[in-house]
Amino acid sequence: MIIQCHDEDINTPTGTMRCTVYRPKADGRFPCIFFYSEIFQQTAPIARSAAIMAGHGFVVIVPEVFHELNPIGTVLGYDDEGKDKGNADKFTKTLEAHDSDTVAMLTHFEQQAYCTGQFGSMGVCLGGNLAYRAALHPRIQASFCLYATDIHSNTIPCNEGNDSFTRTKEIQGELVMVWGKQDPHVSTVGRQKIYQQLIDTDRLFTWHEFNGQHAFMRDEGDRYDPALALECYNKAVALFQRTLHKA
């Protein structure tokens, strides 16, 4: 499908948040996917990933995940300076603030004429964590989480007992968890911890571990695996077509 793109600035309890909206150009209403980025915010690879998903019949919404900590429109570079700033932001913003962002997006986009009112979440790296976190909200019907960092380690600040790992039992939607076995940010032990938590809490989930490095979806840099990325896009499209395209 041919797509269109525009920005929408929405109000959240922690300030104005820019969301970039990718959606089919055709008339009609489509399910929405909140696409959470890496720590670098909406880089060119993130924009291309969102466009790919939108072209399959979805409204894909990319929020600026650190809108409170940067001027609107900030994109960090894939370099040491950008990594240092992004990691500083990650360890500054609380999960509670991310939660209020998700609620603000649900409230705003369910009122838009192009949205069916059905929602999923997707993300990479930090965004994989935030897609998992979004799944705690009952309006999120399915989540596709790619190499989600910090779930197993509970290293994003939050109130006592409010970390995503502990609250896994509250997730009602379907999860797909995707990992690279050569990812240094989420060890085998860390992946096993999350897997066991999903089993112990009897969640509805599918688990994929590939021979891939961290950020294997990112189509810039030497870790990109095009064949693996294509396979993951196909799995994500299949998940959301099955769970969100409902009468």
N, C-alpha and C positions, 0 to 999 in steps of 0.2 A: 504494500500500500504506500502511496505517496503521503508524506507527513508534513506537518507544519510545526512551528516552534515559537513560543513566546514566553516572556517572563511575567510572573505575578508576584507582587510583594504582599505578604500576608502578615497580619498581626499575631504575635505570640506573647505569652507572659514575660518573655525575656527580650522583647524587642522585635523590630521588623525583620522578617526572614524572606529573602528572595527565593522563589521556586521557579525553575525553568521547566516548562511544560512542553513535552513532545507528544503529538497526537495525530491521528489520521486526518488528512485533509478532507476526507469525505464527510458528508453530513451524517449525524447520528450520535448515539450515546455509546460509550465504551467503558469497560472496566478500567480502574485506576491501579497503577503500581507505583508505590513510593520507592524510588531508586536511590539508595544511600551510598554516597561516594566514599572514597578513601580520605585520609587526613588532608589531602591536597585540594579538596573541594572539586568543583566541576571543571576538570581538565578536559583536553580534547579527547582522550580515550574514553572518559566517562560519558561525554556528550555522544560519541559514536555508539557506545553500548546502549544508551538510552534510545537513540534513534532506531537501532536495530530492533529493539523490543517494541517500540511504538509502531513500527511498520508491520507488525503482526496483529494489529487491531487492539492496541491498548493505549490509554493515556498514561504516559510515563512522566512522573514528577520528580525532579532532582532538586532537593532542598540544599541550601547552603548550611552545612551541618554545624559550622562554627560562626553563625551570623552575629552572635553577641560579641565575638572577640576580634572581628575584622570588619573593615568597610564593606559595604554591599558590592558584590562583584569580584571579591578577592579570589584569585586562583594562585595557589602556591606551586612553585617549580619542583620538578623531580630532581632535586639537587640537595646538597647538605643543608643549605639555608632553609629551603622549603620543608625538608624533613624535620629539622629541629623545631621550626615554628609549628608545624602540624602536630608533632608529638606533644609540644608544650600545650597546645590547645586541647588535645585529647585528654590530657591529665588535669585540665582545669575545668572543663565543662562537665557537669554532673549528669548522671543518667536521668535524674528527675527533670532536668531541663530538656533533654532529648525527648522524654515522654510528653512534655507539654508541647513540644514542636509537632509531634505526631498527632496529638489531639487537635491542634490548630489546623493542621492540614486536612484531617478528616472533616472537621467542621466547615472549612472553606470549600473543599472540592466536592463534597456531597451536594452542594447547592448549585454547582455549575451545570449548565444545560448539556454539556458534552460528556458528563459522567453518569454511569448507571447506578452509582451508589454501592458498588462492590469493589473491595479493596484488597490488594496484596502488597507484599514488600519484597524487596530484593536489594542486595548490596554486596560490596567487595571489601575485604580487609576490615577496617573499622566499620564500614558500611554493612558488612556481613553480620557483625555484632549488632548494629542498629536495626537491621532487618529482623533479626532474632528477637531483639528487644521490642520492636513494634508488634510482634506476634503476641505479646502479652495482652494487647488490646483485643477485645472480642470482635471488633469490626474487621480485623485482618484475617482473611480467610485462608491465605496460603503465603508461605515465605520461602524464598530461594536464597540461601546464605552461602556465599563463596569465601572460603578461607577466613572465617570470622576470627579476628584476634580478640584477646582479653576476656572472653567468656570464662574460660577455664581458670584464669588467674585472678579474676575480680580486681583488675587494676584501674578501671575507670571509676572515678569517685562517685559514691552514692551513700545514702543513708544505710545504717546498719540493717542487714537482712533484706535489702531491696536490690541486691545484685541479680542479674539475669539468670545466672546458674541456679541460685537458690529458688527463684520463682518459676523455673521451667514447668512445673506441674500446672501452672495457670494457662499455658498455651493451649488454645482450643483448635486452631487451624492446622493445616498440614504443613510440615516442614520438609525441605530438601536441604541437606547439609553436604557441601562440596569442599574437599580438601586436596592439597598437594602434599604428597608424602615427603617431598624434599623442602618443605616450608620450614625455615628455622624459627618462625614466630609462633608456631603452634606445634609443639613436639608430639611425638607418638603418645606419650603419657597424657598430654593435654587433650588430644583427640579422644583417647580412650575414656578419659574422665567425663567428657561431654556425652559420648555415646552411652556410657553406663547410666548417666543421669536420665537420658531420654528413655532408656529401657526401664529403669526403676520407676519412672513417673508415668509409664505407659502412654507416651505421646505417639501421635500418628506421624511417622517420619520415614524418609528414605535417606540412605547414607552412601556417599560416593567418595572413594579415595583414589586419586590418580597419581601417576608418576609425573609430578609437576612441581614447579617452584612457586614461592609466594608471588602473587600478582601475575600468574600465567595468562590471565585474561587481558591484561593491559597491552594494547597493540603498539607500544613504544618500549624500546629497551630490549635487553638480551634475554629476558625471562619469558617473553611472549611465546605461546605455543598455539599457532593458528588452528590446528586440527582439534586440539583439546578445547579451545575457546568455542569453536563451532558446535562441538558436541554439547557443551554446557548451555549455549544459547538454545539449542533444540530442546534440551531437557527443561529449561525455564519456560519456554513457550508452551510446551506440552502441559506443564503443571498449571500454568495460569489459564490456558484455554479450557482445561478440564474443571478447574475449581471456580473460576470467575465468570465464565460465559454461561450463566444460568438464567432461567426464566424468572 
